[in-house]
Amino acid sequence: MSEFKLPHVEDLRTDATLIRGLQEDFKAIEQEDIDIRKLINDKHDDLSKQLTQLNQRLDELMNGGAM
């Protein structure tokens, strides 16, 4: 005799596994986004400092400070 199984019980188990996987994927994507934004900000800060130094040096050269 075959055992009667409720289809929605197995579907819920599958759905819970899918949702858990999606949550893990989303957390990984969020972390990658945070890491990329930090790298961009760090690079921006470095370039901004270099640009400030370059502008200061140009000001010195334009005002005869190269000697």
N, C-alpha and C positions, 0 to 999 in steps of 0.2 A: 504494500500500500504506500502510495507517495504521500509525503508530508506536505501539508499546505503551508506556503510561505506568504507572508504579506509583502507585496512588492514595495510598498512605501518604506518599510523598515530598512531594506537594503539600500534604497535610494537615499535615505537620510544618512546612512553610514558613508556612502559614496560622496554625497554632498558635503558632509563634514570634513572628509579627507581633502576634497577639492578646495574647500574654503581655507583649511589650514595651510595647504600648499600655496594658495594665492596670498594669504597673509604673510607667509615667509618670503615669497617673491617680492611683495610690496615693501617689506622691511628692508630687504637687500637693495631694492631700487632707491628707497629713501636714503639709505646710508651712502650709496654711490653718488647720489645727487649732493649730499652734504659734503662728501670728500671732494667732488669736482668743484663745487662752489668755493671751498676753502682754498684749493689750489689756484683758482682764478683770482680770488681776493689777494692771496699771498703774492702772486705774480704781478697783480696790479699795484700793490704796495711797493714792490721792488722797482717796478718801472717808474712809478711816481717819484720815488726817492732819486733814482738815476736822472730823471728829467729835471728835478729841482737842482741837483748838483750841476748838471749841464748848463742850466740857465744861469746859475750863480757864476760859473766859470766864464760863460759868454759875457756876462755883465762885467766881470773883472777885465777881460780882454778888451772890451769896448771902451772901458774907462782907463785904459793904460796900466792895468794891474799886472801885466805879464812880465814886468821887469823885476 
